[in-house]
Amino acid sequence: MPDHACDCHVHVVAPQADHPMVADRHYTPGPASAGDLQAHLARLGLAHAVIVQPSIYGTDNRLLVDSLLALDGVARGVAVVDDHVADNDLARLHDAGVRGLRINLESTGASDPAAVSRALTAWAGRLAGQGWHLQVYASLDAIAAAAPALGRLPVPVVLDHFAMIPAQAALDDPRVRQVLELVGDGSAYVKLSGAYRVCTDPADPAQAARLAALAQAIVHRNPERALWASDWPHTNREAGKQATEVSAYRHVPAQRLLDELEAWLPDAALRRQVLAVNPAALYGF
């Protein structure tokens, strides 16, 4: 790992007795503490992390803030807030280390172009000049349809998990070309993360090769607009489980993450750019 390398997408989860989850959640994970996160960073040789508010907590960012304070400058945060949040509440989040807002339309089933455009338009003007960004978790179809709006925003935009481009998608797919154009002209960052969210079996050599080709296409289009993340602790809803039953995390060994990283970013200079330089600029490390 290069010096100051950052994992740009992780979650922290507390016991439900300490931090209740929203009633209408789509899955229930077990605890994954700030201490567990520090152990994860140590295993991979990483210096920093970006803690992203998961959908299970809705707009209650207290655990996010507590975790950022506990990590004492090691991490930055991406929060989820309601449309009517007060400016002083945003200021408190900023003081704790939050540097972005997540617009999660995929987990809530609202991943449509109109919803993406409305959310982006509502927030971009308010955040402009504050050193914050918008992080969008939406389907590829929604992102592609909203691409014109994305290109006009006055704040940085980050697209989660390969912009949800399926590993089997061709690079000349019009939707993929639109994402690559956003990356190329600097309008959006893409997180190289969550292989299991865009392919059915990341361990399958053919799927892994296609995902590596996609990652390299994104990075080569504009190395300054790619980020890497582990998606730790790898949330999951097990088959047959109710949304309120605890589902085990996906088993993703550290070595698999390192192997993916080398396949996606085979050049040391690119690894430094994506793992250290880009996060420092976007998150203010």
C-alpha positions in Angstrom: 0.0 0.0 0.0 1.2 3.5 -0.7 1.6 5.9 2.2 -1.7 7.5 3.4 -3.8 4.9 1.5 -7.5 5.2 2.2 -10.4 2.8 2.2 -13.1 5.1 0.8 -16.2 3.1 1.8 -16.8 1.3 5.1 -19.6 1.1 7.6 -19.8 0.9 11.4 -22.6 -0.9 13.1 -23.5 -0.9 16.8 -25.5 -3.4 18.9 -29.2 -2.6 18.5 -29.6 -1.9 22.2 -27.1 1.0 21.8 -28.2 2.4 18.4 -31.7 1.3 17.2 -32.1 0.6 13.5 -35.0 2.0 11.4 -38.1 -0.2 11.5 -38.5 -0.4 7.7 -34.9 -1.5 7.0 -34.1 -4.0 4.3 -31.5 -6.0 6.2 -30.1 -6.4 9.7 -26.3 -6.7 10.3 -24.5 -7.6 13.4 -22.1 -5.3 15.2 -19.0 -4.0 13.5 -17.3 -1.5 15.7 -14.8 1.3 15.2 -12.3 -0.9 16.9 -13.1 -3.7 14.3 -12.6 -1.1 11.6 -9.1 -0.2 12.9 -8.2 -3.9 12.8 -9.4 -4.1 9.2 -7.3 -1.1 8.3 -4.3 -2.6 10.0 -4.7 -6.0 8.1 -4.6 -4.2 4.8 -1.9 -1.6 5.7 -4.3 1.4 5.3 -4.0 4.7 7.0 -7.5 6.2 6.5 -11.1 5.3 6.0 -14.4 6.9 4.9 -17.3 5.8 7.1 -20.5 5.9 5.1 -23.9 6.1 6.8 -25.7 2.8 6.1 -29.4 2.7 5.2 -30.2 0.8 8.5 -29.8 4.1 10.5 -31.8 6.4 8.2 -30.9 10.0 9.0 -29.7 9.2 12.6 -26.0 10.0 12.2 -25.1 9.7 15.9 -23.1 6.5 15.5 -21.3 7.9 12.5 -20.3 11.0 14.5 -19.3 8.9 17.6 -17.1 6.7 15.4 -15.4 9.6 13.7 -14.6 11.2 17.0 -13.3 7.8 18.4 -11.0 7.4 15.4 -9.6 10.9 16.0 -8.8 12.1 12.5 -8.1 8.7 10.9 -11.5 8.8 9.2 -13.9 11.1 7.4 -17.7 10.5 7.1 -20.5 10.6 4.6 -23.9 11.3 6.2 -27.5 10.9 5.3 -29.8 13.7 6.3 -33.4 14.8 5.7 -34.3 17.5 3.3 -35.0 20.0 6.1 -31.8 19.6 8.1 -30.7 22.9 9.7 -27.4 24.6 8.7 -26.1 24.4 12.2 -26.6 20.6 12.2 -24.6 20.4 9.0 -21.9 22.5 10.7 -21.8 20.0 13.6 -21.4 17.1 11.2 -18.6 19.0 9.4 -16.8 19.6 12.7 -17.0 15.8 13.4 -15.4 15.0 10.1 -18.3 14.6 7.7 -17.4 15.7 4.1 -20.3 14.4 2.0 -24.0 13.5 1.8 -25.1 10.1 0.6 -28.2 9.9 -1.7 -29.1 6.3 -1.4 -31.7 5.5 -4.0 -30.7 1.9 -4.6 -31.3 0.5 -1.1 -34.7 2.3 -0.8 -36.1 1.1 -4.1 -36.3 4.7 -5.4 -33.6 4.4 -8.0 -35.1 6.3 -10.9 -33.8 9.2 -13.0 -36.3 11.7 -11.8 -35.5 10.9 -8.1 -31.8 11.2 -8.8 -32.1 14.5 -10.6 -34.4 16.0 -7.9 -32.1 14.9 -5.1 -29.0 16.2 -6.8 -30.6 19.6 -7.7 -31.9 20.0 -4.1 -28.5 19.6 -2.5 -25.8 20.7 -4.9 -26.5 24.5 -4.5 -26.7 24.2 -0.8 -23.4 22.4 -0.5 -21.4 24.4 -3.1 -18.3 25.9 -1.6 -18.4 24.0 1.6 -15.8 21.3 0.8 -18.5 18.6 0.7 -19.6 16.3 -2.1 -22.7 14.2 -3.0 -22.4 10.4 -3.0 -24.9 8.7 -5.2 -26.0 5.0 -4.8 -28.3 4.4 -7.7 -28.9 1.9 -10.5 -26.9 2.3 -13.7 -30.0 3.2 -15.7 -30.8 6.0 -13.2 -27.2 7.3 -13.3 -27.1 7.2 -17.1 -30.4 9.0 -17.4 -29.3 11.7 -14.9 -25.9 12.1 -16.5 -26.7 15.6 -18.0 -27.6 16.9 -14.6 -24.6 15.3 -13.0 -22.3 17.2 -15.4 -23.7 20.6 -14.4 -23.4 20.3 -10.6 -21.3 22.8 -8.6 -20.1 20.1 -6.2 -18.1 16.9 -6.7 -20.2 13.8 -7.3 -19.1 10.2 -6.2 -20.8 7.2 -7.8 -20.9 4.1 -5.5 -19.8 0.6 -6.4 -18.6 0.9 -10.0 -21.6 3.2 -10.7 -23.5 -0.2 -10.4 -22.2 -1.2 -13.9 -22.7 -5.0 -14.1 -19.5 -6.8 -14.7 -21.0 -8.4 -17.8 -21.8 -5.0 -19.4 -19.9 -4.2 -22.6 -17.7 -1.1 -22.4 -19.4 0.2 -25.5 -22.8 0.0 -23.8 -24.3 3.5 -24.1 -24.9 3.7 -20.3 -21.3 2.7 -19.6 -20.1 5.2 -22.1 -22.0 7.9 -20.3 -20.4 7.0 -17.0 -17.0 7.0 -18.6 -17.7 10.4 -20.1 -18.6 11.8 -16.7 -15.3 10.4 -15.3 -13.3 11.7 -18.3 -14.5 15.3 -18.1 -14.1 15.3 -14.3 -17.8 15.5 -13.5 -17.9 12.4 -11.3 -15.7 10.0 -9.2 -16.4 6.3 -9.3 -15.6 4.0 -6.4 -14.0 0.7 -7.4 -15.7 -1.3 -4.7 -18.2 -4.0 -3.9 -17.4 -6.6 -6.6 -20.2 -8.8 -5.2 -22.7 -6.0 -5.9 -22.0 -5.9 -9.7 -21.3 -9.6 -10.4 -22.7 -12.9 -9.2 -19.4 -14.5 -8.4 -16.3 -12.3 -7.9 -14.2 -15.5 -7.6 -15.2 -16.7 -11.1 -12.1 -16.0 -13.3 -14.2 -14.8 -16.3 -16.3 -12.3 -14.2 -13.2 -11.2 -12.3 -11.4 -10.4 -15.6 -14.4 -8.4 -16.9 -14.5 -6.4 -13.7 -10.8 -5.7 -13.9 -11.2 -4.5 -17.4 -14.0 -2.2 -16.3 -11.9 -0.8 -13.4 -8.9 -0.2 -15.7 -11.2 1.6 -18.2 -12.5 3.9 -15.5 -9.0 4.6 -14.2 -7.4 5.1 -17.6 -10.2 7.5 -18.6 -9.2 9.8 -15.7 -6.9 8.6 -12.9 -7.9 11.6 -10.8 -11.6 10.5 -10.7 -11.2 7.0 -9.3 -11.4 5.9 -5.7 -10.9 2.4 -4.1 -12.9 0.9 -1.3 -13.3 -2.5 0.4 -17.0 -2.1 1.3 -16.2 -3.5 4.7 -17.8 -5.2 6.7 -19.6 -6.5 3.6 -23.2 -6.2 4.5 -25.6 -8.8 3.2 -29.2 -10.1 3.5 -29.0 -13.9 3.7 -31.5 -15.9 1.6 -34.6 -16.8 3.6 -33.9 -14.3 6.4 -36.5 -11.6 7.3 -35.3 -8.0 7.1 -35.3 -7.8 10.9 -33.3 -11.0 11.4 -29.5 -10.7 11.7 -27.8 -11.7 8.5 -24.1 -12.7 8.5 -21.6 -10.6 6.7 -20.2 -11.8 3.5 -16.9 -13.6 3.9 -14.3 -11.5 2.0 -10.8 -12.4 3.0 -8.2 -9.6 3.1 -6.2 -11.4 0.5 -9.1 -11.3 -2.0 -9.3 -7.6 -1.5 -5.6 -7.3 -2.2 -5.8 -9.5 -5.2 -8.6 -7.4 -6.6 -6.7 -4.2 -5.9 -3.7 -5.5 -7.9 -5.9 -6.6 -10.8 -7.8 -3.3 -10.9 -4.7 -1.1 -10.3 -1.7 -3.0 -11.6 0.6 0.1 -11.7 2.2 1.5 -8.5 1.8 5.1 -9.6 -1.9 4.5 -10.3 -2.3 2.9 -6.9 -0.8 5.9 -5.2 -3.1 8.2 -7.2 -6.3 6.3 -6.5 -5.6 5.2 -2.9 -3.8 8.3 -1.5 -3.8 11.4 -3.7 -7.5 11.3 -4.7 -8.9 10.7 -1.3 -6.7 13.4 0.3 -8.1 15.9 -2.2 -11.8 14.9 -1.9 -12.0 14.2 1.8 -9.5 16.6 3.1 -7.1 14.3 4.8 
